[in-house]
Amino acid sequence: MPPVTKPPICDDRRLEPIAEKVAAGERLSYDDGLVLYGSPDILTIGYLANLVRERKSGNVTYFNVNRHINPTNVCVAACKLCAFGRQVRDPKAYTMSLEEVWRTAGSGYTEAVSEFHIVGGLHPELSLDWYCEMIRGLKERFPQVHLKVFTMVEVGYLARRSHLTIEETLWRLKEAGVDSMPGGGAEIFIERVRRIICDHKITGEEWLNTARMAHRIGLQSNATMLYGHIENDEDRVDHLMKLRELQDETGGFVTFIPLAFHPANTPLEHISPTTGFADIKNIAVARLLLDNFPHVKAYWIMMTPKIAQVAQRFGADDIDGTVVEEKIYHDAGATTTQSLRRAELLRLIRKAGREPLERDTLYRPVSRNEATFTVLV
């Protein structure tokens, strides 16, 4: 790859020292993060993020063929950020049986599917044993599919209900067949914000400690940050610095996914939705600050496919996957489709000027015969 240089002109002169650091491959500081978030010069920020992105991934954009499964929307929490969770007696509440989970996983299934992404509500009755049986049943029926299952929040809840330690709970899940963990539930780590938007969840420190333990026992995970609600620049930079510090310690994070808050149908619906400008900036700033994260994902479900395309030039090197039947953000008013066919993902990536590369959950390349995709999920 040819050597890269800083942009010749920064519209915002405050970015010039940051551009020097990026060109030299130096780590950015907390104060640099504040400057990035405070700057309107999105083109310079994007240019710098793209330098880092291309150093790590070249011209490749990753995607996978996956399926989301949400076994229940029943949740004992009542987080103000959530439109998905329901109380037990809510007419819109649902809980799948084990057979329904396994049948949902197999609905439209082909050998192309490489990942089941499974998260749900904090159900007051479903036990750790029930979930372990669910996982074992999936492994028996779909042994080649990677199971990316349960957020740190769900693990913490199951541990408390089972009177087990976090480590014991994680080992139980791993032994049942969990291969890795998604990154949801991180929201914003700062306690001032969590008390308002998700006071029924584990603390930010507990989320980080659960991720630390997962990594120590060999479970890699993703990490997220929810932006666009009541947080400020300092809160976002603090969140990213804490993730970077933990990654320095464990190396267990695979991908970072900035998640735009969707206020519709939540108690915070008076907040305006995020703009494309904010979405792109959060991708770019994350790529610049999280120098030890291999990948940054533009989650097309939340950003829209068009913004996810643009993000491939602003620091993102992943666009997620086929998804299939996403519920959580659609309950919060997301207007995107609930799935994309593989052919459409290929088209989106190529139109963005990137080269698509199918991956598995841990970013190992997947080689397919195109005939495999005559019937798609």
N, C-alpha and C positions, 0 to 999 in steps of 0.2 A: 504494500500500500504506500502511495507517495506521501512524503511528509506533509503535515498540515500546519497551518499558521493561523494566528488570530485574525479576525476580520479587520480590514484596513481602517474602517471608520465605525465608531460607536456613537449612535445618536445620543445616548446617555453616557456621559463621560465617567460616571461612577462605575461603569462596567469595565473600563479599561484595565484596572488591576486584576479583575477576575479573568478577563480574556488572556492576560499574561500567564496566570496560573494554569488555565486550561490548556493553553498552547504548550506549556512546560510539563503537563501531566501532574501538576501539584494538587493536593487535596484542598478543597474549599472549606472555609470556616463557617461557624454559625452566623457571624456578621455578614459574610458573603451571601449567605442564604437570604438574609433580610434585604440586602440590596437587590438581589434577583427578584424577590417577590414585590418589592416596591418600585421596580423599574417598569415603565411602559414600553421599553424598547424590545418588543417581542421578537423582532427579526434578529437582533444580535444574540439574544438569549437562545433562540432557536438554532442559530448558526453554531453557537458553542456546544449546545446539547447534541447537535448532529455530528460534530467532530468526535465527541466521546462515543456516541452510538456507533459510528462507522469504525472507530478503533476496535470496538468490541465485537461487532457483528458484520462489518462490511456492508454490502448492499442487500443482505438477506433480511426478509421479514418472516418470522415464524408463525405457524398456525397449527392447530390440531383438530382432529375429528373427535368430538366429545359429546357427552350428554349430561345435562343437569337433572338431578333427582332431589326433590324436597319431600321427604317422607311425611312431614306434618307441619302445619302452620300454627298449631296450638303452642302457646308460649306463656310461661308464668311472668315474664317480664312485660313491661308496658313502656317501652322506650319511645320517646317522642320522635325519634328519627324514623320509626318503622311503620310501614303500611301493610306488612306481611303478616305479623303475628296476630293471633286471635285467642280469646279466652275459650275455655272448654265448651261453654254453652252457646257461643256465638253461632248463628245459623250458617256462617261462612267458614266455620272451622272444619278441618278435615284431618284425619289420621289414617294413613295407609296400613293395611295389614302386611305381614311379611310377604305373603303371596302377591299382594298388589305391588309392593316394591320390586320384587323380582320380575313380575310381569311388565311393569313400567320400564325396567331396565332392558327387557327383551323386545319391547314394542318398536318395530322398525329396525331392530338391531341387524347390523352386518359386521363382517370381520374388519371393516374399516374403522370402527369405533375403538379408540385406544384408551379412553378415560371416562370414568363415571365421577362426576363432581357432585358430592352429596352433603348438603347442609339442611338444617331445618330449625324449628322452634324448640324452646326449652320445655319439653312436655312434662307435666307433673306426674305421669304414670309410667311412661316408657322407661325401662330400666337399662342399665349397662348390659345386662345379659341379653335383653331383646336386641339391642343394637349390634352386639357381637354375633348373635345368630343371623341378623340381617347381612352382616359383612361376610360371614362364612358362606351363607347361601349364595351371595353374589360371586364369591370366589369359585365356588363349586360349579356354577352355571356359566361363568364367563372368566375362566382362569387366566386368559391372556390380557384382560382389561385392567388397567391401573386404577386403583381405588384411591381417589383424593377425597378424604372424608373428615368432616367435623372441624369446626373452628376452635380456637383456643377457648372461646366462651363456652361452647358446648362441652368441651373436655372438663373445664372447671366445674360446670353444673353437674355433669355425670359423676365426677369425683366426690362432690359434696353429698349427692344423693346416695352414693354407694358406700360412703364412709371409708373411702380410699384416698391415698395420696395422689397427687397429680402424676407422679412417676408410675405408680401401680396402675392407674387408669390407662395411661398411655401404653404401657406394656400389654395390658389386656387387649386393647384395640389393635396394636401391632400384631400380636399373636393371632388375632382373629382374621387378619388379612389387610388391614389398612396399610397402604403403601406410602402415602404422603398426606400433607394437610393443606387446605386452602388458607388464605390469609385474612379472611373476614373477621369482623368484630373488633378490629383494632381501633376503628373510628378515629378519634384524636386522643392521645395519651394524657394530656394535661387534665388534672382532676377537676378544675373549675368548669371545664366544658362538659366532661362526662357526667357531672352531677345534674346537668340540665338535659342533655340529649339521651343519655343511656344510664341512668342512675341505678338500674336493676342489674347491670352487667358487672363482670369482674372489673377491677381497676386496671389502669394502663400498666402498672407495674406487674400485676398478676398475669396480664396478657403476655408481657415480655418474658416473665419467668416460665410460663407454660411453653412458650416457643423455645426457650433455652433448653428446657428439659426434653422436649420432643427432638431437638437437634442432637442432644447428647446420646439419646438412645437410637439414633440412626434414622429418624423420620425427618426428611426435608420438608420445607413449607414455603408458601408464599407469604407476602405481607401486603397490607393495604393501608390507605389513609382516606378517610371520608372528609371531603372538603366542600365548601359552599354553604355552610349553615351559620353557626355563630362563632366560629373560630376566627382567629386573626393570623397575621403573618408570623408572629412569634410562636404561636401554637403549632403551626405547620412546620416551621423550621425545627422546633424542639422535637416534634414527632419523627422527622427524618433523621435527626442526629441520634436519637435513641435507637432507631433501627440500624443505623450505620455502626454504632458502637457494639450492638449485639452481633451484627454480622462479622465484625472484626474478631469477636470472641469465638463464635461457633462456625461460621461459614455455611450455615444451614439454610439460608434463604435462597430461593431459586429466582423468583420474580417479584418485582414490586408493581402493584396495580393501584394507581390513584383512582378513587371512586367519587364521582360527582353526586352530591346529595340531590335526590328527587323529592321535593317537598309535598307533592300532591298526595292527598288522602292521609296525611300525617298531622299530628298536632302542631307542626311547624309549617303548615301550608301557606302561611302569610309571607314566608321567605321566598324571594324570587329564585327561579332556577338558575343554574350556572350558565355563563355565556361560553361560546366557543373559545373566546380569548382566554378565559380562566382555565378551561379544560386543557388547552394547548400549553399554557404557562405551567400548570402543575406537572404535566408530563416532562417538560423541559427542565424545570428546576429539580425535579426528582432525579433525572438522569445526571445532572451536574453534581448534586450533593451525594448521591448514593454511589460513589465510585467503586464500591466493593460488591455491588449487586450485579450479577451477570446480565439481567434482563429487566426491561421496563415495558409493561404491557399497556396498550391502548384498548380498553375493553369496549368493543363496539356496541354492546348492548346498552351501555350507559351513555356513551359519547355520540352515538349514531355512527353508522359506517363511514359517512363522509368525513367527520372530524377524526375518526380513527385513521383514515387514509392520510390526512394532513399530518397527524401526529407521527407518522413514519419518517417525516423530515424534521421533527422537533424532539427527537430523543427516544421515541419508542421503537422497539425492534420486534414487537409481537402484537397481533391483532385478536388474540384468543381463537375460538374455534367455532364449530357448527352449533354448539350449545344445546339446542333442542329443548323447548318448553321451559324457558326461564320464567320464574314466578315472582321472585322477591322484588325486583325493580319494576316489573310491569304492574304489580299491585300499587306501587308508588307513582304510577302515571307514566312510566316509560312508554314511548310511542313507537319504538323500533319493533321490527318483527321478532318473534321468539326463537327463530333459528335461521341459519344461513346454510345453503348447500356448499359443499366443498368447491364446486365450480365457481360459485359467486365469490368466495373468499379468494380464490386464485385471481379472478378478474380484478377485484378491489386492490389487491397487492400489486399486481402488474401495472394497473392504471396509476398507482402512486409512484411508479418508477422503481419499485423494488422487486427482488427476485424471491418468490415464495419458496419456503422450505417447510415441509410437513415435519412435525416433531412429535415425540411422545411427551409425557408430563415432565420428564427430567431433561428435555431438550436434546434427546438423542434422535438423529435423523431417522425418519420412517420412509422406507422405499416401498412403493406400491405399483402394482400393475394397474393401469388405468381401467382395465375391464372390471376391476373390483368394484368400481363406483357406478356401475350401471343401475344399481338400486341403492339409494342413499337414505340415511336417516333424515 
